[in-house]
Amino acid sequence: MIMCQFVSTCSGLKQLTLALLMTLVLAACAVNPVTGQRELGLISEREEISMGIQHYGPSQQSQGGQFRTDPELTAYVSEVGQRIAAFSPRDLPYEFVVLNSSVPNAWALPGGKIAINRGLLYELENEAELAAVLGHEVVHSAARHGAQAMERGMLLQGALVATAIASSDSEYAGFILGGAQLGAQLITQRYGRDAERESDLYGTRYLAQAGYDPQAAVSLQQAFVRLSEGRRQSWLDGLFASHPPSQERVENNRQLVQQLRAEGFIGGDQGVERYQQHTAFLRETRPAYDAFDEAMVLLREDRVEAAEAKLDEALAMVPQEARFYGLKGDIALMQRRYNAAVGHYNQAIVRDDNYFDYYLGRGLAYSRQGERALAQSDLQTSVNLLPTAVAVNELGALALAYNEPARAKQYFQQAASAPGELGAAALRAFQRLDINDNPASYVRASAYLDSNRRLMVRVTNAAALDVQQATLEVRAAAGDQSAVRRVNAQNLGAGDSRDYQTDLILPAELPVESLRVDISVQSARLP
């Protein structure tokens, strides 16, 4: 009877929750200002703008930082972007930046925050093609494509919550992402075909309205199709991962241009000379960045001397580029030449004081030299620009070395969410500090009766560390009898379970259902 009532209640709660979800969906319908269609709108415009502002900086950091060697280029790209954005029906606080990455890519965050990589600018022929790229990204932001992807995730999470009410083993926490991880997900997501069609359609229309030749949208997609057939890895990792090109998109753009011609958009500005003028420095210095990219590959292959030679080539051509000094600092840090590393990072920071990696590297070098205050300052600056497990883990190690276990625990707990060995090491460090305070979080126990009705205790080590000894208190009661026993579990490996017998035997005249057992973990000690 009790079980039936439980199932009925759970079913009712599930139905109620799903009904509430449907009500929420219906109430949250809004008109898309770009397409004019009604659609789901769980995220408000204010939240979109806030989200874009919050994640714009960290997202830039994670993609190479801003291209500061030629600030006039960013001003030019921003001018072209604002010319296109003026024809968007949404009055968002649009921003446009150029990122210091050779990977050909462009992306948009909710709220009008847009970036284009140096590597994509190399491949464009004129200003109209640049405007076509930026117009496409403006539509992604204006038409709420990023926000829509998040809303779909929210609905899916809500549906899973409803299921969880009726099923305790359902899992949905994996949908919750925070901080820089969310920004990284938004800029690398693969847009669906409908979103790409909308961005092509309205972006090309904005292009024509801004006075550009809409044929640039066709030539741009034709170039992308050719490049995709070549299957260059940089393109596969960059723009094509999130904006897959196709001949269908080329033909759709052709048809749209014919329609625009019929509407009176004849000719239009291509801006060949302006583009060549404003990208002259970029194109002239491309060999230096190619040498830098080669140095990165050589370093991954552990060919350090060859990498340093390529870096010297790059610096001879563009001595004002901070990234080149940053990589020299990374090499010196790897070689444990800490003074040299600090010197190289200093040179990088003089040229660009707003990139996380230089502070991270210098903070690690200072830490190895025992310069605690300098290390903590640089590492925290790095985290403020872009939270990384490397920086947070090092801050934990510094706090631990200077007898600040509470702070160390906080840092290690943050770093423990990172994938791979770094996260695993941080998890072990956190558990090593936390197990004395919270032994029951790591040592689990359950009770059962063996075939002789003897009370047995199964002890499991749920920690990522070996446990030398765990002490448990067992309280058992049946009928009018009660007893307390202590169990000492010895040498439990990480993930191990072991059964321990007590001297308590349930009398034959008492039913099993009368037995009540409470087990508390008193302490746990590591080797």
PEFENZI-V745201 format. One record per residue. N is the residue number from 1. RES is the residue in one letter. PSI is psi in whole degrees, 0 to 359 (999 if undefined). OMEGA is omega as a letter, one per 20 degrees, with the letter a starting at -180 (none if undefined). Layout:
BEGIN
<<N:RES:PSI:OMEGA> <N:RES:PSI:OMEGA>>
END
This chain:
BEGIN
<<1:M:316:r> <2:I:317:a> <3:M:316:a> <4:C:317:r> <5:Q:321:a> <6:F:314:a> <7:V:316:a> <8:S:317:a> <9:T:316:r> <10:C:317:r> <11:S:318:r> <12:G:318:r> <13:L:320:r> <14:K:314:a> <15:Q:320:r> <16:L:315:a> <17:T:317:r> <18:L:323:r> <19:A:318:r> <20:L:322:r> <21:L:315:r> <22:M:320:r> <23:T:319:r> <24:L:317:a> <25:V:313:a> <26:L:321:a> <27:A:334:a> <28:A:5:r> <29:C:137:a> <30:A:165:r> <31:V:126:r> <32:N:121:a> <33:P:341:r> <34:V:310:a> <35:T:338:a> <36:G:4:a> <37:Q:151:r> <38:R:138:a> <39:E:173:r> <40:L:141:a> <41:G:66:a> <42:L:334:a> <43:I:124:a> <44:S:164:r> <45:E:321:r> <46:R:320:r> <47:E:323:r> <48:E:311:a> <49:I:316:r> <50:S:318:r> <51:M:316:r> <52:G:315:r> <53:I:316:a> <54:Q:321:a> <55:H:355:a> <56:Y:311:a> <57:G:304:r> <58:P:325:r> <59:S:322:r> <60:Q:316:a> <61:Q:317:a> <62:S:347:a> <63:Q:22:r> <64:G:353:a> <65:G:172:a> <66:Q:149:r> <67:F:93:a> <68:R:352:a> <69:T:334:r> <70:D:78:a> <71:P:333:r> <72:E:332:r> <73:L:316:r> <74:T:320:r> <75:A:320:r> <76:Y:313:r> <77:V:319:r> <78:S:320:r> <79:E:316:r> <80:V:317:r> <81:G:316:a> <82:Q:328:r> <83:R:321:r> <84:I:315:a> <85:A:338:r> <86:A:340:a> <87:F:4:r> <88:S:140:r> <89:P:352:r> <90:R:126:a> <91:D:71:r> <92:L:159:r> <93:P:74:a> <94:Y:138:r> <95:E:148:a> <96:F:131:r> <97:V:157:r> <98:V:129:a> <99:L:149:a> <100:N:67:a> <101:S:138:r> <102:S:350:r> <103:V:123:a> <104:P:111:a> <105:N:159:r> <106:A:150:a> <107:W:164:r> <108:A:139:r> <109:L:160:r> <110:P:150:r> <111:G:8:r> <112:G:20:a> <113:K:114:a> <114:I:144:r> <115:A:148:r> <116:I:137:a> <117:N:149:r> <118:R:320:a> <119:G:331:r> <120:L:327:r> <121:L:330:r> <122:Y:328:a> <123:E:352:a> <124:L:151:a> <125:E:335:a> <126:N:175:a> <127:E:328:a> <128:A:322:r> <129:E:322:r> <130:L:316:r> <131:A:326:r> <132:A:319:r> <133:V:311:a> <134:L:323:r> <135:G:321:r> <136:H:316:a> <137:E:325:r> <138:V:318:a> <139:V:319:r> <140:H:319:a> <141:S:314:a> <142:A:324:a> <143:A:6:r> <144:R:32:a> <145:H:319:r> <146:G:318:r> <147:A:322:r> <148:Q:319:r> <149:A:321:r> <150:M:320:a> <151:E:321:r> <152:R:321:r> <153:G:321:r> <154:M:318:r> <155:L:318:r> <156:L:319:r> <157:Q:318:r> <158:G:320:r> <159:A:322:r> <160:L:326:r> <161:V:317:r> <162:A:318:r> <163:T:324:a> <164:A:331:r> <165:I:326:a> <166:A:355:a> <167:S:108:a> <168:S:344:a> <169:D:11:r> <170:S:145:a> <171:E:131:r> <172:Y:0:a> <173:A:339:a> <174:G:347:r> <175:F:345:a> <176:I:116:r> <177:L:149:a> <178:G:164:r> <179:G:221:a> <180:A:337:r> <181:Q:322:a> <182:L:315:r> <183:G:318:r> <184:A:322:r> <185:Q:320:a> <186:L:323:a> <187:I:348:r> <188:T:1:a> <189:Q:148:r> <190:R:118:a> <191:Y:148:r> <192:G:169:a> <193:R:322:a> <194:D:317:r> <195:A:320:r> <196:E:320:r> <197:R:315:r> <198:E:316:a> <199:S:322:r> <200:D:314:a> <201:L:303:a> <202:Y:328:r> <203:G:320:r> <204:T:324:r> <205:R:317:r> <206:Y:323:r> <207:L:311:a> <208:A:318:a> <209:Q:330:r> <210:A:359:r> <211:G:6:r> <212:Y:159:r> <213:D:115:a> <214:P:346:r> <215:Q:339:r> <216:A:330:r> <217:A:328:r> <218:V:310:a> <219:S:327:r> <220:L:313:r> <221:Q:327:r> <222:Q:317:r> <223:A:320:a> <224:F:321:r> <225:V:316:r> <226:R:316:a> <227:L:324:r> <228:S:327:r> <229:E:331:r> <230:G:342:r> <231:R:42:r> <232:R:134:a> <233:Q:324:a> <234:S:325:r> <235:W:321:r> <236:L:325:r> <237:D:339:a> <238:G:247:a> <239:L:320:a> <240:F:341:r> <241:A:323:a> <242:S:339:a> <243:H:72:a> <244:P:125:r> <245:P:163:r> <246:S:158:r> <247:Q:331:r> <248:E:318:r> <249:R:324:r> <250:V:312:a> <251:E:321:r> <252:N:319:r> <253:N:323:r> <254:R:312:a> <255:Q:321:r> <256:L:320:r> <257:V:318:r> <258:Q:319:r> <259:Q:318:r> <260:L:323:r> <261:R:317:r> <262:A:333:r> <263:E:356:r> <264:G:2:r> <265:F:80:a> <266:I:136:r> <267:G:228:a> <268:G:163:a> <269:D:133:r> <270:Q:331:r> <271:G:41:a> <272:V:309:a> <273:E:317:r> <274:R:316:a> <275:Y:315:r> <276:Q:321:r> <277:Q:313:a> <278:H:342:r> <279:T:14:a> <280:A:312:a> <281:F:319:a> <282:L:314:a> <283:R:324:r> <284:E:326:a> <285:T:4:a> <286:R:321:r> <287:P:327:r> <288:A:318:a> <289:Y:330:r> <290:D:319:r> <291:A:321:r> <292:F:315:r> <293:D:320:r> <294:E:321:r> <295:A:321:r> <296:M:317:r> <297:V:315:a> <298:L:322:a> <299:L:321:r> <300:R:333:r> <301:E:5:r> <302:D:27:r> <303:R:75:a> <304:V:315:a> <305:E:317:r> <306:A:323:r> <307:A:316:r> <308:E:323:r> <309:A:317:r> <310:K:322:r> <311:L:321:r> <312:D:322:r> <313:E:314:a> <314:A:316:a> <315:L:327:r> <316:A:329:a> <317:M:319:a> <318:V:80:a> <319:P:348:a> <320:Q:3:a> <321:E:118:a> <322:A:324:a> <323:R:327:a> <324:F:317:r> <325:Y:325:r> <326:G:318:r> <327:L:325:r> <328:K:323:r> <329:G:320:r> <330:D:319:a> <331:I:314:r> <332:A:321:r> <333:L:317:r> <334:M:326:a> <335:Q:4:r> <336:R:28:r> <337:R:79:a> <338:Y:322:r> <339:N:316:r> <340:A:319:r> <341:A:313:r> <342:V:319:r> <343:G:316:r> <344:H:318:r> <345:Y:324:r> <346:N:316:r> <347:Q:321:r> <348:A:316:a> <349:I:327:r> <350:V:324:a> <351:R:332:r> <352:D:103:a> <353:D:20:a> <354:N:35:r> <355:Y:127:a> <356:F:325:a> <357:D:327:a> <358:Y:319:r> <359:Y:323:r> <360:L:310:a> <361:G:315:a> <362:R:323:r> <363:G:320:r> <364:L:319:r> <365:A:316:r> <366:Y:320:a> <367:S:317:r> <368:R:334:r> <369:Q:357:a> <370:G:14:r> <371:E:81:a> <372:R:310:a> <373:A:316:r> <374:L:319:r> <375:A:312:a> <376:Q:320:a> <377:S:312:a> <378:D:318:a> <379:L:321:r> <380:Q:322:r> <381:T:318:r> <382:S:314:a> <383:V:323:r> <384:N:326:r> <385:L:317:r> <386:L:110:r> <387:P:123:r> <388:T:150:r> <389:A:327:a> <390:V:312:a> <391:A:315:a> <392:V:320:r> <393:N:319:r> <394:E:322:r> <395:L:323:r> <396:G:317:r> <397:A:321:r> <398:L:316:r> <399:A:320:r> <400:L:319:a> <401:A:332:a> <402:Y:29:r> <403:N:48:r> <404:E:70:a> <405:P:326:a> <406:A:315:r> <407:R:319:a> <408:A:318:r> <409:K:317:a> <410:Q:315:a> <411:Y:312:a> <412:F:324:r> <413:Q:321:r> <414:Q:315:a> <415:A:338:a> <416:A:342:a> <417:S:353:a> <418:A:147:r> <419:P:164:r> <420:G:193:a> <421:E:326:a> <422:L:314:r> <423:G:322:r> <424:A:319:r> <425:A:319:r> <426:A:322:r> <427:L:316:r> <428:R:319:r> <429:A:319:r> <430:F:314:a> <431:Q:325:r> <432:R:323:r> <433:L:330:a> <434:D:338:a> <435:I:328:r> <436:N:325:a> <437:D:326:a> <438:N:64:a> <439:P:328:a> <440:A:345:r> <441:S:344:a> <442:Y:332:r> <443:V:118:a> <444:R:150:a> <445:A:148:r> <446:S:158:a> <447:A:149:r> <448:Y:167:r> <449:L:136:r> <450:D:187:a> <451:S:340:r> <452:N:14:a> <453:R:24:r> <454:R:139:r> <455:L:122:r> <456:M:150:r> <457:V:122:r> <458:R:121:a> <459:V:130:a> <460:T:133:r> <461:N:104:a> <462:A:3:a> <463:A:165:r> <464:A:8:a> <465:L:156:r> <466:D:142:r> <467:V:122:a> <468:Q:317:r> <469:Q:137:r> <470:A:134:r> <471:T:127:a> <472:L:144:r> <473:E:128:a> <474:V:121:r> <475:R:121:a> <476:A:142:r> <477:A:140:r> <478:A:128:a> <479:G:231:r> <480:D:16:a> <481:Q:145:r> <482:S:157:a> <483:A:156:r> <484:V:132:r> <485:R:157:r> <486:R:135:r> <487:V:129:r> <488:N:108:r> <489:A:129:a> <490:Q:140:r> <491:N:63:r> <492:L:117:r> <493:G:163:r> <494:A:123:r> <495:G:357:a> <496:D:151:r> <497:S:146:r> <498:R:144:a> <499:D:137:r> <500:Y:136:r> <501:Q:149:r> <502:T:175:r> <503:D:15:a> <504:L:127:r> <505:I:128:r> <506:L:122:r> <507:P:146:a> <508:A:330:a> <509:E:349:a> <510:L:134:r> <511:P:153:r> <512:V:325:a> <513:E:343:a> <514:S:348:a> <515:L:129:r> <516:R:128:a> <517:V:132:r> <518:D:126:a> <519:I:128:r> <520:S:137:r> <521:V:117:a> <522:Q:320:a> <523:S:161:r> <524:A:136:a> <525:R:135:r> <526:L:160:r> <527:P:999:none>>
END
